[in-house]
Amino acid sequence: MDRRAAPKRAIAYHLEGADDLGECDLDTLELKARLLELFRAPGYTPPLLPAVALELLAVTRKPNASFGEVVQLLGHDPMLAGQVLNIARSALYSTGEPPRSLDEAVMRLGLGRVADLFLRVSLEATVFRAAAYREPMDQLRRHSAFTAEAARLVSQQTCGLNEYAFLCGLLHDVGSAACILALSGPLKPLAPAGFARAWPCVRQIHESCSELLAKLWGLPADAALVLQLHHAPRVDGRVHPLAAVVRLADSFATRAGFGFMSEGNPEDFRESAAMLGLSESDLTRLTGTLEQLAARFAG
């Protein structure tokens, strides 16, 4: 994979919500129209991710990925690698003596987990940053990180560990981040003083925007589909298991105090559990596990 920034690509994905303006007041109708226009533009370029983060995702999902290959890639961005090591040393991941080096962190956590964390710090450094809307972006960053960890745990205990569970949890609201970045950049003249006034419009299009970014970044097609479905996890009347996993994790994040605006409905928790075929005892067990995660995440 070429580590240079990808050139602009002509692309015109359909974004849902263009004709559903009911939730936006008259002051924000133009804002939503301009957001849609921006994201539909053939020359739209998504927020850039470090190429090494995308390459790590690809390498660690190969059946013959090697420890040396991953460590070598991590060395291409020492600053982000250092942040990964700091996270690996936190109470959330370190159950004993904290790892003393990145090599040790890779050995303890595994190749895939380190790649996931590298993507997390990459997003936090390059996508989840906007001075004009610092508070909602900080809230979104924390919400996404928690949802990613929760989705991984839910996936383990329901439909089996899915290699994209963490990825989809992390990126499910990245469309909201793209909207915030647009309101802090090219659409700043239209941006309201408080993000709460823009949120009803952003909420309507954020799923499709998340799917768009995943495709522009070259992420797996099924992962992109999950981002589009994470509030309504059905395709042709059938439940998409991973989308239901992300919906459950998203709703639990809101219940646990790691929500974002009104994006995750706590009442979706039980409905999503039913979609995944969880019994009451399964749900009680899972809830306990997620509450432990919330306690570690808060610490």
C-alpha positions in Angstrom: 0.0 0.0 0.0 1.3 3.4 -1.0 1.9 5.5 2.2 1.5 8.8 0.4 -1.8 10.6 0.8 -4.4 9.3 -1.6 -5.4 11.6 -4.4 -8.9 13.0 -4.7 -11.3 10.6 -6.3 -14.4 11.4 -8.2 -17.2 9.7 -6.3 -20.9 10.4 -5.9 -22.5 8.1 -3.3 -26.2 8.5 -2.5 -26.8 10.0 0.9 -30.1 9.2 2.5 -32.2 11.9 4.3 -32.1 14.5 1.5 -35.9 14.6 1.3 -36.6 14.1 5.0 -36.4 17.6 6.5 -39.0 17.2 9.2 -36.7 17.4 12.2 -34.8 20.5 11.0 -36.2 23.9 11.8 -36.2 26.6 9.1 -32.9 28.0 10.3 -31.1 24.8 9.6 -32.6 23.6 6.3 -30.0 25.4 4.3 -27.3 23.9 6.5 -28.4 20.4 5.8 -28.7 21.0 2.1 -25.2 22.4 2.1 -23.8 19.4 4.0 -25.4 17.0 1.5 -24.0 19.1 -1.4 -20.5 19.0 0.1 -20.4 15.2 0.7 -22.0 14.5 -2.7 -19.5 16.6 -4.6 -17.3 14.5 -7.0 -14.1 16.1 -5.6 -15.0 15.6 -1.9 -11.9 14.4 0.0 -12.5 12.7 3.3 -10.4 13.5 6.4 -7.1 11.7 5.9 -6.0 8.8 7.9 -2.3 7.9 8.2 -1.7 5.4 5.5 0.2 3.2 8.0 -3.0 2.8 10.0 -4.9 1.5 7.0 -1.9 -0.8 6.1 -1.8 -2.2 9.6 -5.5 -3.1 9.4 -4.9 -4.9 6.1 -1.7 -6.7 7.3 -3.0 -7.9 10.6 -6.0 -9.5 8.9 -3.9 -11.6 6.7 -3.7 -15.2 8.0 0.2 -15.2 7.7 0.7 -11.8 9.4 4.0 -11.7 11.3 5.0 -10.0 14.5 8.1 -8.4 12.8 6.0 -7.0 9.9 3.6 -5.3 12.3 6.4 -3.8 14.5 8.1 -2.5 11.5 5.0 -0.8 10.3 4.4 0.8 13.7 7.9 2.2 13.5 6.9 4.3 10.6 4.9 6.7 12.9 6.7 6.8 16.2 4.4 9.5 17.7 1.2 7.4 17.1 3.0 4.3 18.2 3.9 6.0 21.5 0.2 6.8 22.0 -0.7 3.2 21.4 1.8 2.1 24.0 0.3 4.6 26.5 -3.2 3.1 25.9 -1.8 -0.4 26.3 -0.4 0.6 29.7 -3.8 1.9 30.9 -6.1 0.2 33.3 -8.4 -0.7 30.4 -5.8 -3.1 28.8 -3.1 -3.8 31.4 -4.1 -6.5 33.9 -0.6 -6.8 35.4 2.8 -5.2 34.9 2.3 -2.6 32.2 4.2 -3.4 28.9 7.6 -1.7 28.8 7.9 -1.5 25.0 5.7 -1.6 21.9 7.1 -5.0 21.1 5.8 -6.3 24.5 2.5 -4.6 23.9 2.1 -6.4 20.6 3.0 -9.7 22.1 0.4 -9.2 25.0 -2.5 -7.7 23.1 -2.0 -9.5 19.8 -1.5 -8.1 16.3 -5.2 -7.3 15.6 -5.8 -5.5 18.8 -2.7 -3.3 18.3 -3.8 -2.4 14.8 -7.3 -1.5 16.2 -5.7 0.8 18.8 -3.5 2.3 16.1 -6.6 3.2 14.1 -8.2 4.6 17.2 -5.3 7.0 18.0 -5.1 7.9 14.3 -8.7 8.9 14.2 -8.3 10.8 17.5 -5.4 12.7 16.1 -6.7 13.5 12.6 -10.5 13.2 12.5 -12.0 13.8 16.0 -10.5 17.2 16.3 -12.3 20.5 15.7 -11.5 23.7 17.6 -14.9 25.4 16.7 -16.9 22.5 18.3 -14.3 21.1 20.7 -16.8 19.9 23.4 -19.1 17.8 21.1 -16.0 16.5 19.3 -14.4 15.4 22.6 -17.7 13.8 23.5 -17.9 12.0 20.2 -14.3 10.8 20.5 -15.0 9.3 23.9 -18.3 7.8 22.8 -16.7 6.1 19.8 -13.8 4.6 21.7 -16.2 3.2 24.3 -18.6 1.8 21.7 -15.7 0.1 19.9 -14.7 -1.7 23.1 -18.3 -2.6 23.9 -18.9 -3.9 20.4 -15.9 -6.2 20.6 -17.2 -7.6 23.9 -20.8 -8.0 22.7 -19.6 -9.7 19.5 -17.5 -12.2 21.6 -20.5 -13.1 23.7 -23.2 -13.3 21.0 -22.3 -14.1 17.4 -18.6 -15.0 18.0 -15.7 -12.6 17.8 -16.0 -10.6 14.5 -12.8 -9.1 13.2 -14.7 -5.9 12.3 -16.6 -5.4 15.6 -14.1 -2.9 17.1 -13.6 -1.2 13.7 -17.4 -0.7 13.2 -17.9 0.4 16.8 -15.1 3.0 16.4 -16.4 4.3 13.1 -20.2 4.1 13.5 -20.5 7.9 14.1 -17.5 9.0 12.0 -20.1 10.7 9.7 -21.0 13.0 12.6 -17.3 13.9 12.9 -17.1 14.7 9.2 -20.1 17.0 9.6 -18.5 18.8 12.5 -15.3 19.2 10.5 -17.3 20.6 7.6 -19.0 23.1 10.0 -15.5 24.0 11.3 -14.1 24.4 7.8 -15.8 25.0 4.4 -19.3 25.5 5.9 -18.2 27.7 8.8 -20.2 30.7 7.7 -23.4 28.6 8.0 -22.5 26.9 11.3 -24.7 27.8 14.3 -23.0 29.1 17.5 -23.9 25.9 19.3 -23.7 22.4 17.8 -27.0 21.4 19.4 -28.8 23.5 16.7 -27.0 21.7 13.9 -27.4 18.2 15.5 -31.0 17.4 14.2 -29.7 17.8 10.6 -26.5 15.9 11.3 -28.4 13.1 12.9 -30.4 12.5 9.8 -27.5 12.0 7.5 -24.7 10.7 9.8 -25.1 7.0 9.0 -24.9 7.5 5.3 -21.9 9.8 5.8 -20.2 7.2 7.9 -20.7 4.6 5.1 -19.3 7.1 2.6 -16.1 7.7 4.6 -15.6 3.9 5.0 -15.8 3.5 1.3 -13.5 6.4 0.5 -10.9 5.0 3.0 -11.1 1.6 1.2 -12.4 -0.3 4.2 -14.2 -3.7 3.8 -17.6 -3.5 2.1 -19.4 -5.3 5.0 -17.9 -2.9 7.5 -19.2 0.1 5.4 -22.7 -1.6 5.3 -22.7 -2.0 9.1 -22.1 1.8 9.5 -25.1 2.5 7.3 -27.3 0.1 9.3 -26.3 0.7 12.9 -29.6 2.3 13.9 -31.8 0.0 11.8 -29.8 -3.3 11.5 -31.9 -5.2 8.9 -31.3 -6.0 5.3 -34.3 -7.3 3.3 -36.1 -7.9 6.5 -33.2 -10.0 8.0 -31.1 -8.9 11.0 -27.5 -8.1 10.2 -25.8 -9.5 13.3 -22.8 -7.1 13.4 -25.1 -4.1 12.9 -27.2 -5.3 15.8 -24.0 -5.7 17.9 -23.0 -2.1 17.2 -26.5 -0.9 17.9 -26.5 -2.7 21.3 -23.0 -1.3 22.1 -24.1 2.2 21.0 -27.2 2.1 23.2 -25.3 0.8 26.2 -22.7 3.6 25.8 -25.6 6.1 26.3 -26.9 4.1 29.3 -23.4 4.1 30.9 -22.8 7.8 30.5 -20.7 7.7 27.3 -23.3 8.8 24.9 -23.2 11.4 22.1 -26.0 14.0 21.9 -29.2 12.0 21.4 -27.6 9.5 19.0 -27.9 6.3 20.9 -31.3 5.4 22.4 -30.9 3.5 25.7 -34.2 1.7 24.9 -32.6 0.1 21.9 -30.5 -2.1 24.2 -33.2 -4.8 24.9 -34.5 -4.7 21.3 -31.0 -5.2 19.9 -30.4 -8.1 22.4 -33.6 -9.7 21.2 -32.3 -9.4 17.6 -29.2 -11.3 18.6 -31.2 -14.0 20.3 -30.0 -13.2 23.9 -32.0 -14.8 26.8 -32.6 -12.9 30.0 -29.7 -14.7 31.7 -27.5 -14.0 28.7 -28.5 -10.3 28.8 -27.8 -10.1 32.6 -24.4 -11.7 32.1 -23.5 -9.3 29.2 -24.7 -6.3 31.1 -22.4 -7.2 34.0 -19.5 -7.5 31.6 -20.3 -4.1 30.0 -20.6 -2.5 33.4 -17.1 -3.7 34.2 -15.9 -2.3 31.0 -17.5 1.1 31.8 -15.8 1.2 35.2 -12.4 0.4 33.7 -13.0 2.9 30.9 -13.9 5.7 33.3 -10.8 5.0 35.3 
